[in-house]
Amino acid sequence: MKARKQVFLTLGLLLGVLGFPAARAFDQPRGTVAAANSLKIAGTIVNAVGGQPLGGAEVTIYVAGTNQLAQRFVTDSDGRFIFGNVKPGKYLLMATKGGYPQQPYQGHGQYSTAVAAGPGLISEGLIFPMHAGASIKGTLVDDQNEPIRDAEVRLFRSEPETGVPLTAFVENATPDDRGQYRFSQLPPGRYFVAVSAKPWYAAAQGSLSIGTGPRSPLDMAYPVTYFGGSTEASAATPIVLKDGDHATADIALFPVPAIRLRVRTLGDSGNLQLRQQVFSTLVDPLIEMSKVKGAFDLHGLAPGRYQIFQTGLGLQDGFERVLDLTSDLEIDGAGSPIQSQVRGVVTVRGGSERVPGRTAIRLSNLQSGLALDARISRKNDFQFEGNLAPGVYSVSFVGAPRVVVGSVVATGATVTGHTVEIHENSPVQLAVALERGIQIDGIAQRNGKPASAAMILLAPSDPAHNLVLFRRDQSDSDGTFSLYNVPPGTYTLLALENAWDLEWASPTALARYLKAGKVVQVAAGGGGAKVTVETQ
C-alpha cells in the first residue's frame, strides 16, 4: 500500500510511534470474540524468526487512508486476534509488543499491505510476523581514553529499496556523561555509525584569524569518525543486525590540526552555509564562523570534503562549490568562474492556467544529493538564488498535489528526459511544462488469483534520465494497488515478489524483469480503467 495511504506513520526509515485517540469507543476487551455473522479480520501474531505465537501483542486496525482507529485487540498466549463487526473496506493493521517496535502488516520500509474486507475476500487466517527490535550501543572516548560527552552520533542504514545504492540517515543520539550512546528498537538491516565532535579545549580558538601568529597546539579538530576507526565513509565498518540483535560499537576519536577557511567578496547581504557529506546526507560540521567586511572566516574544520554555498534573496554573486580541504585556504567565492545562473518559466499544458501558489521547481544534484528549490512567482517564472555548480540535476515540481513536470526544455544546458546538465559558466534558461498527474489503479495476480505484498513498480522509458518518474506501491490483500501523479508517457508496469532489495532504478538490474512487464501508455486526462499485471 502506497505511503500516502499511511498518514499515521512518521516519515523516515523507522516506523513512528502511533498516538491513540483519547476516546476508544470501538475498543474490544482483551480476548473478546466479535459477533458471529459480521465480516471479520482475524489472524495470528507470530515471531518472524521461528514462527512462535506471540501473546500480549497489541493489534490495531485503522481505516485505510485515515488515522481513524477502528478497533484494537490484545492477543492471548495463542497469538490470535480477531476483529468483528467490520464494515466492507480496507484496513491497515499495526502491532506492537514489548521488545518489538511498532510495525505494519507485511511492512517493507514505507509500504505495507492493507487488508480488504468484504464479500468473497479473504480477511481471516492472516499470519502477521513481527520482527524483534535490535539495538546498537557504544562508548565514545578521546585519544586519552577519556569519555566524549559533547558529540553528535548519527545512525545510517543501507536502503536498497530506494532504487539506487544509498546509505540513508536514520536518527541522532547524544552520549551521556560517560560517553555512552544507544540506538534501540531497530528493524533488521545493515547499519553504520558516524560521530561528529569538537575537542573541549578547542572551544576558545575561534577568534584566531588566518595567517596571524603561530598556531596554538590547542587548535585541533576531530574528523568525522565512523565505527571501525575510519574517517572515510567508504571504509566504515557495517553493523549487520538481525531480529533481536544487540551490537556494541565503541568509537575512539583522535584530534588533528584544525583548518581555517576564508571566503571573500560575497557581498554584505549574503549568508554562507557549510555542509559536510556523510554518506548521502549533508550535515552541519561543528565549527565556528564569523563575518568581517564581506568575508567569512571559518575555524575548527578537520580535513575533508565540504560543500559551501551562499544564500540570500535576489543575490547574483552566490555560488555552490565542493572543496577538498587539506590545509588553510582563502577563496574568492563571488569570482568563481564555473558557476551558472539558472532561471526559467513554467507553463501548464492544456491552457493558460496559473500555477498554484506556494510551489517551486526543484533541482536535485544527482551526484551530491543536494536539492535546491526556486519559488514560482505569480507570473509563472522562477530564479534560483545564487549560482549553481556544474553537474546533472533532476527536475521536479513540489508544493501542490496532482501536478507533475511533463517536459523540460533548456537553453544554455543539456536536457535529457527529466534531467538537465548544467555546464560551466553558462546562464541557463529553463522552460518547464506542468501536467495533471494521472492515477493508475490495478490488480496484481499470481496464477490468476490476487497477489498481496508484491512490489508494484512503474518504470519509465529511459530510466537513467527519468528517476523522478518512477512510481511504486505495494499490493493489498486483494491484489489491488494505486499509483499516483503519473505524467503522460510510456511505461512498463511490474509486479515483483521477493524483490524489495532490488536496485530498481538501475537499468541493468531492471533488464531481467522488463520483458515480462506490461507496457502502459498513459495519456493526458486518462485513467479510470484498472490494469491487471502478473507477478514475477
C-alpha positions in Angstrom: 0.0 0.0 0.0 1.4 3.4 -1.0 3.0 5.5 1.7 0.5 8.3 1.2 -2.3 6.0 2.5 -0.4 5.5 5.7 -0.9 9.0 7.0 -0.5 7.9 10.6 3.2 6.9 10.1 6.0 9.4 10.6 8.5 9.9 7.8 11.8 8.2 7.8 13.3 4.7 7.8 11.9 3.7 11.2 8.1 3.4 11.8 6.9 6.1 14.1 5.1 5.7 17.4 1.3 5.9 17.0 -0.6 8.1 19.5 -4.0 6.5 20.2 -7.0 8.9 20.4 -8.2 9.6 24.0 -11.6 8.1 23.2 -11.7 4.4 22.2 -15.3 3.8 21.6 -14.5 0.9 19.3 -12.0 -0.9 21.6 -12.7 -4.5 22.3 -11.9 -6.1 25.7 -8.9 -8.4 25.9 -9.7 -11.6 24.1 -13.2 -10.7 23.1 -14.6 -12.5 20.1 -16.9 -10.3 17.9 -20.4 -11.1 16.7 -20.5 -14.3 14.6 -22.4 -13.1 11.5 -20.3 -10.0 10.6 -17.2 -9.5 8.5 -14.0 -10.3 10.4 -10.4 -9.6 10.2 -8.6 -12.3 12.0 -5.2 -14.0 12.2 -2.2 -14.8 14.4 0.8 -12.7 15.5 4.0 -14.8 15.3 7.7 -14.2 15.8 9.2 -13.6 12.4 12.1 -15.9 13.4 10.8 -19.3 14.3 7.0 -18.6 13.9 6.1 -19.0 17.6 2.8 -17.3 18.5 3.2 -14.0 20.4 0.8 -13.4 23.3 0.4 -9.9 24.7 0.8 -8.2 21.4 -1.5 -5.1 20.9 -3.0 -5.2 17.4 -4.9 -2.2 16.0 -6.8 -1.7 12.7 -7.2 1.7 11.1 -9.5 2.7 8.2 -7.1 2.9 5.2 -6.4 6.4 4.1 -7.2 7.9 7.5 -5.8 7.9 11.0 -9.2 6.7 12.3 -8.8 3.9 14.8 -11.4 1.2 14.2 -10.6 -1.4 16.8 -7.8 -2.8 19.0 -7.1 -6.2 20.4 -4.6 -7.8 22.8 -3.6 -11.3 21.9 -3.6 -14.2 24.4 -0.9 -16.8 24.6 -2.1 -18.3 21.3 -1.2 -15.1 19.5 -4.6 -14.8 17.9 -6.5 -11.7 17.1 -10.0 -11.2 15.8 -11.9 -8.0 14.8 -15.6 -8.4 14.3 -18.3 -6.2 13.0 -16.0 -4.9 10.4 -17.6 -2.8 7.6 -16.6 -3.5 4.0 -13.4 -1.7 3.1 -9.6 -1.6 3.5 -7.9 -1.6 6.9 -4.3 -1.0 8.0 -3.0 -3.4 10.6 -0.4 -2.4 13.2 1.1 -4.4 16.0 3.4 -3.7 18.9 4.7 -5.6 21.9 7.4 -5.2 24.5 10.7 -5.8 22.7 9.1 -5.4 19.3 8.9 -2.0 17.6 5.5 -1.0 16.2 5.2 -2.4 12.7 2.6 -2.8 10.0 1.3 -6.0 8.4 3.7 -7.2 5.7 5.7 -4.0 6.0 8.5 -3.0 3.7 10.0 0.3 4.6 7.3 2.9 4.0 4.9 0.4 2.3 2.6 -2.2 3.8 -0.3 -4.4 2.9 -3.8 -3.2 3.6 -6.4 -5.9 4.4 -9.5 -5.8 2.3 -12.7 -6.9 4.0 -15.9 -7.7 2.0 -17.9 -10.5 0.4 -15.7 -13.0 -1.3 -12.5 -11.5 0.1 -10.1 -13.3 2.4 -9.6 -11.4 5.6 -9.2 -14.2 8.1 -6.4 -16.7 8.8 -3.8 -14.0 8.4 -0.3 -14.7 9.6 1.3 -11.5 10.9 5.1 -12.0 11.5 6.7 -9.5 13.9 10.4 -8.6 14.0 12.0 -8.2 17.4 13.7 -4.9 17.9 17.5 -4.8 17.7 19.9 -2.2 19.3 23.3 -0.6 18.9 25.2 0.8 21.9 28.7 2.1 22.4 31.1 4.4 24.2 32.9 7.4 22.8 36.4 8.2 24.0 39.3 10.5 23.0 43.0 9.8 22.5 43.5 9.8 26.3 40.7 7.3 26.7 38.5 9.9 28.4 34.8 9.9 27.6 33.5 12.3 25.0 30.2 13.8 26.1 29.5 16.6 23.7 29.1 14.9 20.3 26.6 14.0 17.7 26.2 10.3 17.0 24.4 9.6 13.7 23.0 6.3 12.6 22.7 5.3 8.9 21.2 2.4 7.2 21.7 0.9 3.7 18.5 1.3 1.8 18.5 -0.7 -1.4 14.7 -0.2 -1.7 15.3 3.4 -2.7 16.2 2.1 -6.2 19.9 3.1 -6.0 22.7 2.2 -3.6 22.0 4.6 -0.8 23.1 4.8 2.9 20.4 7.0 4.4 20.3 8.8 7.7 18.1 7.2 10.4 18.4 9.1 13.7 20.7 11.0 16.1 21.8 10.1 19.6 23.6 12.1 22.2 26.1 10.5 24.6 25.7 10.8 28.3 28.3 11.9 30.9 30.1 8.6 30.5 30.3 9.0 26.7 27.7 6.2 26.2 25.1 6.3 23.5 22.3 3.9 22.4 20.0 3.3 19.4 17.1 0.9 20.2 14.0 -0.7 18.6 15.8 -1.1 15.2 14.5 -3.3 12.5 16.9 -5.8 10.8 19.3 -4.2 8.4 22.9 -3.0 7.6 23.8 0.0 9.7 26.7 2.4 10.1 27.6 4.8 13.0 29.3 8.2 12.4 30.4 10.6 15.1 31.0 14.4 14.9 32.6 16.2 17.9 34.9 19.0 18.8 37.7 18.8 21.3 36.6 20.5 24.5 39.9 22.5 24.7 39.5 23.9 21.2 36.4 26.0 22.0 38.3 29.2 22.6 40.3 29.1 19.3 37.7 30.6 17.0 39.0 34.2 17.5 42.3 33.3 15.7 42.5 34.6 12.1 44.1 33.1 9.1 47.8 33.9 8.8 48.1 35.8 12.2 50.7 34.5 14.6 51.8 31.0 15.4 49.3 28.2 15.6 48.2 27.1 19.0 48.8 23.5 19.9 45.2 23.5 21.1 43.9 24.5 17.6 42.7 21.0 16.9 39.6 19.3 15.4 38.1 15.8 15.2 37.4 14.4 11.7 34.0 12.7 11.3 34.8 9.2 12.6 33.0 6.0 11.7 32.6 2.8 13.6 35.7 0.8 12.8 38.0 3.8 13.2 37.9 5.1 9.6 37.5 8.8 8.8 36.3 7.8 5.3 32.7 6.7 4.7 33.9 4.2 2.1 35.9 2.3 4.7 33.3 2.4 7.5 32.6 -0.9 9.2 29.0 -2.1 8.8 26.9 -3.4 11.6 24.5 -6.1 10.4 21.6 -6.6 12.7 19.1 -9.5 12.7 16.0 -9.7 14.7 16.7 -9.0 18.4 20.4 -8.5 18.0 22.3 -6.2 20.4 25.5 -4.9 19.0 28.3 -2.8 20.6 30.1 -0.1 18.6 32.7 1.7 20.7 34.5 4.5 18.8 37.7 6.4 19.6 38.3 9.9 18.2 41.7 11.3 17.5 42.4 15.1 17.1 44.2 16.6 14.1 45.4 20.2 13.4 42.4 22.3 12.5 42.0 24.0 9.2 40.8 27.6 8.7 38.9 28.7 5.6 38.3 32.3 4.5 35.6 33.0 1.8 36.0 36.6 0.4 33.9 39.1 -1.6 30.5 37.5 -1.1 28.6 40.8 -0.5 27.3 42.2 2.7 23.7 40.7 2.4 24.6 37.1 1.8 24.8 34.2 4.2 27.3 31.3 3.9 26.4 27.7 4.6 29.0 24.9 5.0 27.9 21.3 4.8 29.8 18.0 5.0 28.6 14.9 3.2 28.3 11.9 5.4 27.1 9.0 3.2 24.1 10.5 1.3 23.3 13.2 3.9 24.7 16.7 4.2 25.4 17.6 7.8 26.4 20.8 9.6 30.0 20.5 10.9 30.8 21.6 14.5 32.8 24.7 13.6 32.9 28.4 14.4 32.2 31.1 11.8 32.5 34.9 11.8 31.9 37.5 9.2 34.2 40.6 8.8 33.9 43.1 5.9 32.2 40.8 3.4 34.4 37.8 4.2 33.6 34.7 6.2 36.2 33.1 8.5 35.6 29.5 9.4 37.6 27.8 12.2 37.9 24.4 13.6 37.5 22.4 10.4 39.0 18.9 10.1 40.5 17.8 6.7 37.8 16.5 4.4 35.3 17.3 1.7 32.9 20.2 2.2 30.2 21.8 0.3 29.8 25.6 0.6 27.1 27.7 -0.9 25.8 31.2 -0.4 22.1 32.1 0.1 20.4 35.4 0.1 17.2 36.6 -1.7 18.0 38.1 -5.1 21.8 37.7 -4.9 23.6 37.4 -8.2 27.0 36.6 -6.7 26.0 33.4 -4.8 27.7 30.1 -5.5 27.9 26.5 -4.7 31.2 24.6 -4.6 32.8 21.4 -3.3 36.1 21.8 -1.5 38.6 19.1 -0.5 40.4 20.8 2.4 43.8 19.6 3.4 45.3 23.0 4.7 44.3 26.6 5.4 42.6 28.2 2.4 41.3 31.5 1.1 38.9 31.6 -1.8 37.0 34.3 -3.7 33.5 33.0 -3.8 31.8 35.6 -6.0 34.7 35.4 -8.5 34.2 31.7 -9.2 34.2 31.3 -13.0 32.4 27.9 -13.0 29.0 28.8 -11.6 25.8 29.3 -13.6 22.7 31.3 -13.0 19.5 29.3 -13.5 16.1 30.8 -14.1 13.0 29.8 -16.1 9.3 29.9 -16.8 6.5 27.5 -16.1 3.5 26.7 -18.3 0.5 24.5 -17.6 -0.4 22.3 -20.6 -3.9 22.4 -21.9 -4.5 26.1 -21.2 -3.2 29.3 -19.6 -4.0 28.1 -16.0 -1.8 29.8 -13.4 0.5 27.6 -11.4 -0.9 27.0 -7.8 0.6 29.3 -5.2 3.5 28.4 -2.8 5.0 26.0 -5.3 8.5 25.5 -6.5 10.8 24.0 -9.1 13.3 21.6 -7.6 16.7 20.8 -8.9 18.4 17.8 -7.3 22.1 17.2 -7.9 22.4 13.5 -8.8 26.0 13.4 -7.6 25.9 15.3 -4.3 22.2 14.7 -3.4 21.7 18.4 -2.7 18.2 19.6 -3.6 17.6 23.3 -4.3 14.1 24.9 -4.7 13.1 28.1 -6.6 9.8 29.6 -5.7 7.4 30.1 -8.7 6.1 33.6 -8.8 2.7 34.9 -9.7 4.0 35.5 -13.2 4.9 31.8 -13.5 8.6 32.4 -13.5 11.4 31.4 -11.1 15.0 32.0 -10.4 17.4 30.0 -8.2 19.3 32.0 -5.6 22.9 32.5 -6.4 24.7 30.3 -9.0 24.7 26.5 -9.4 27.7 24.3 -9.8 28.1 22.3 -13.0 26.5 18.9 -12.8 23.5 16.8 -13.7 20.2 17.7 -11.9 16.8 16.0 -11.9 13.9 18.4 -12.4 10.7 18.1 -10.4 7.8 20.2 -9.1 6.9 20.5 -5.4 4.1 22.1 -3.3 0.8 21.0 -4.9 -0.8 17.6 -5.3 -1.7 16.1 -8.6 0.7 18.3 -10.6 3.9 17.0 -12.1 6.6 18.0 -14.6 5.7 16.9 -18.1 8.7 18.1 -20.0 11.7 20.3 -19.8 13.4 22.5 -22.4 16.6 24.5 -21.8 18.9 27.0 -23.4 22.5 27.0 -22.1 22.2 23.5 -20.7 21.6 19.9 -22.0 18.3 18.2 -21.3 17.7 14.5 -21.4 14.3 13.3 -20.2 13.7 14.9 -16.8 17.4 15.7 -16.2 19.3 18.9 -17.0 23.1 19.0 -17.3 24.5 22.5 -16.3 27.8 23.4 -17.8 30.5 25.7 -16.6 29.8 29.5 -16.5 26.7 29.2 -18.7 23.5 31.1 -17.9 20.6 28.6 -18.1 17.0 29.3 -19.1 14.5 26.5 -18.4 11.0 26.1 -19.8 9.1 23.7 -17.6 5.7 22.3 -18.7 3.5 21.0 -16.0 0.8 18.3 -16.3 -2.0 17.0 -14.3 -0.8 13.7 -12.9 -2.8 10.6 -13.7 -3.8 7.9 -11.2 -3.3 4.3 -12.3 -5.3 1.6 -10.4 -4.6 -2.1 -10.9 -4.6 -5.6 -9.6 -1.6 -7.9 -9.2 -2.2 -11.5 -9.8 -0.4 -14.8 -9.1 -1.7 -17.6 -11.3 -4.9 -15.8 -11.8 -5.5 -15.0 -8.1 -4.9 -11.8 -6.2 -1.3 -11.4 -5.1 -0.7 -9.5 -1.9 2.6 -7.8 -0.7 4.0 -7.6 -4.3 6.2 -4.6 -5.1 4.5 -2.6 -7.8 6.9 -0.7 -10.0 6.1 1.7 -12.8 9.3 2.2 -14.8 9.6 5.0 -17.3 11.3 4.8 -20.7 15.0 5.7 -20.3 15.1 5.1 -16.6 18.6 6.6 -16.2 17.4 10.1 -17.1 13.9 9.9 -15.6 14.4 8.8 -12.0 11.7 11.2 -10.8 9.1 9.4 -13.0 9.3 6.0 -11.2 6.2 5.2 -9.1 5.9 2.4 -6.6 3.3 0.8 -4.3 2.6 -2.5 -2.5 -0.4 -4.6 -3.4 -3.0 -5.1 -0.8 -4.6 -8.4 0.3 -7.0 -8.3 -2.7 -4.1 -7.6 -5.1 -5.1 -4.0 -5.7 -2.8 -1.1 -5.9 -2.7 2.6 -6.9 0.0 4.7 -8.5 -0.4 8.5 -8.2 0.7 11.6 -10.1 1.9 9.8 -13.2 2.9 12.1 -16.1 1.7 11.2 -19.5 4.1 8.8 -21.3 5.1 5.2 -22.0 5.9 3.0 -19.0 6.4 -0.7 -18.1 4.4 -1.9 -15.2 5.9 -4.7 -13.0 4.7 -6.7 -10.0 7.7 -8.3 -8.3 7.7 -10.8 -5.5 10.6 -11.0 -3.0 12.3 -8.1 -4.8 12.3 -5.4 -2.1 16.1 -5.3 -2.1 16.2 -4.7 -5.9 18.1 -1.6 -7.1 15.1 -0.9 -9.2 16.4 2.4 -10.7 19.3 0.6 -12.2 18.7 -0.2 -15.9 20.9 -3.3 -15.5 19.0 -4.6 -12.5 15.7 -3.9 -14.3 16.5 -5.6 -17.5 15.7 -9.1 -16.4 12.1 -8.0 -15.5 11.2 -5.6 -18.2 10.5 -8.2 -20.9 7.8 -9.8 -18.8 6.3 -6.5 -17.7 3.2 -4.8 -19.1 3.6 -1.8 -21.3 1.3 1.0 -20.3 0.5 4.1 -22.3 -0.5 7.0 -20.0 -2.4 9.7 -21.9 -3.2 13.2 -20.6 -6.6 13.2 -19.0 -6.6 9.4 -18.9 -7.1 7.0 -16.0 -10.2 5.1 -14.8 -9.5 1.6 -16.1 -7.9 -1.0 -13.9 -4.7 -2.6 -15.2 -4.0 -6.3 -14.4 -0.4 -7.4 -14.1 1.0 -10.9 -13.4 3.7 -11.1 -10.7 7.2 -12.2 -11.4 
